[in-house]
Amino acid sequence: MAGIHPIDIAIVAVYLAAMIVIGLWTSRTIKTQKDFFVAGRRLNKFLQMMINFGTGTHTDQAVIVASKSYDVGISGIWYQWLWMFVTPFYWMIAPIIRRMRCITCADFFHERFSKGFSIYYTFVGIMILIVDMGIMLLATGITVEGMTKGAIPSGVAVLGMTFLFVFYGVLGGLLAAAITDSIQGVLTIVLSFLLIPFLLHAVGGMSGLHEKLAPEMFDLIAAKGTKGLTLFWIIMVSFNGLVGIVVQPHTMPTVGAGRTEMDCRVGQCFGNYLKRFCTVAWAFIGIGCVALYSLDDLGGDSELAFGRAVTDLLPVGFSGLMLISILAAVMSTCDALMVSGSALFTNHVYAKFLKPGRTESHYIRVGRLVSIVIVACGLAFAYCIPNAKTGLEIFWRANAIVGIAFWLGIMWRRTNVFGAWASSVVALLVWAAIHIRHTLYPDLPVIPLQWEMLYYLSAGFLAGIVGSWLTRPPDTEQTRALFDKLATPVTEDETD
Amino acid sequence: MDNEKAHNKQYTGLILVDLLHLDYRHFFSRYKVDLLGFTAALALALFIVFGTWLILQIGA
């Protein structure tokens, strides 16, 4: 096959076979919904770290960070490092999620606010997952096509990846995802850094890189007025990330799958730090590519920089490993997203309204079927979106708009269902108003992303607080039951 | 849920829950795990950023 050496093909084939075996093996352990959706809450620290790392790490991020660093310099790293100063908060968020003893975030919204708000979250959550999955599949398909110089077309790559992660994910649920994430996580870390020595050799080392690039390309935080990412951008996008992370549909199943609170804390916090390390490598690849390729060399699209560097710089065998790493990263995320989306629908719509009171095995079968439908929607979406960066920014906003209600709900007992609705609806309206303004008045200056976030987050929090204050307090018993759960540590033998 | 049991767990308070009713009298002992872990994680974040900045200075 043109563009790929037979050794690379063999490496990829062995890897794919191993993933299928893992799916079949773990499927034997699935007996209850908890087994399927939260791996029976029996993941230890290592598996917790790996599933958090694997779920949060995918190819489009490497492509976007490398591309942004190519465009604006090393400050492009903040497109992923926006989570850097959010990550310490994961240490405090993880036990909250575990103590909720919920399978999905919709369970929490049901207990804290109302059935209506949990259904609203269910549908928003599933849409977020579909968008996320679509972006990842598309970006990865394009990268694979670029790496193999067209030998594997984007569409074929997307379908192949989808078949594989659906296969082992549908069979083995979150446990299969955790085990495959462990393998894929290690591969991703190793291979992200593997390219660096080859890249530095090609550009004449760090001193060669400094000679070839303008000094401002090395500024971690760009000065105001330059094209890089400023401190205000970093602060706002990080805060927005903190608000939104808790309601990302895969967060509760993956974080809550830990055996103990400490497993959850270590897993979510340090699993994500592994990703921050990998981000350094991606950004270096981006600025290294500036020294190697002009924008014309990349066909005018800096998103091709990552794939181009992989193809040109890595020797035979390593390219196959890199291809695996890229496939692995996206598949490990997509399988966890698929299981999370399935958990949302099965528990909150199907089991509550359509077919209540059925057996566990019935719900697991439905969960598997829904998984496939969600992936089909993600696949369809992959062919409809314009580019990965725009999709990512939409994803950030959508999470935060629902996340405000989550934070108000755990931080302030007085928050009621009216406040929850007010926070989400007002934030959504502000976001919509800004975009309608951009559409209707294209001549007016565009409101930058960081200011847009400041506006809709402030409006959302304010609406939630004022709305709760002006209306009847929430039911005391219902609120106390939830806060008592949050005050009760999870014991080692507890699997709820 | 056993309320007594919940309130007897002195050292496992969660600092982000119910902000208006934090236990200020036993703040450091009650939220020890949250505070120590957060500080360590924040230090790690600063270390990664500073380390990256240092690497960028090589060869300048």
Interface residues (C-beta under 8 A of the other chain):
Chain A: I74 I77 W81 M84 F85 T87 P88 F89 Y90 W91 M92 I93 P95 I96 R99 G205 M206 S207 G208 L209 H210 P215 F218 L220 E261 R265 C269 F270 Y273 R276 F277 V280 I410 M411 W412 R413 A481 F483 D484 K485 L486 A487 T488 P489
Chain B: M1 D2 N3 K5 A6 H7 K9 T12 G13 L14 I15 L16 V17 D18 L19 L20 H21 V33 D34 G37 F38 A41 L42 L44 A45 I48 V49 T52 W53 I55 L56 I58 G59 A60
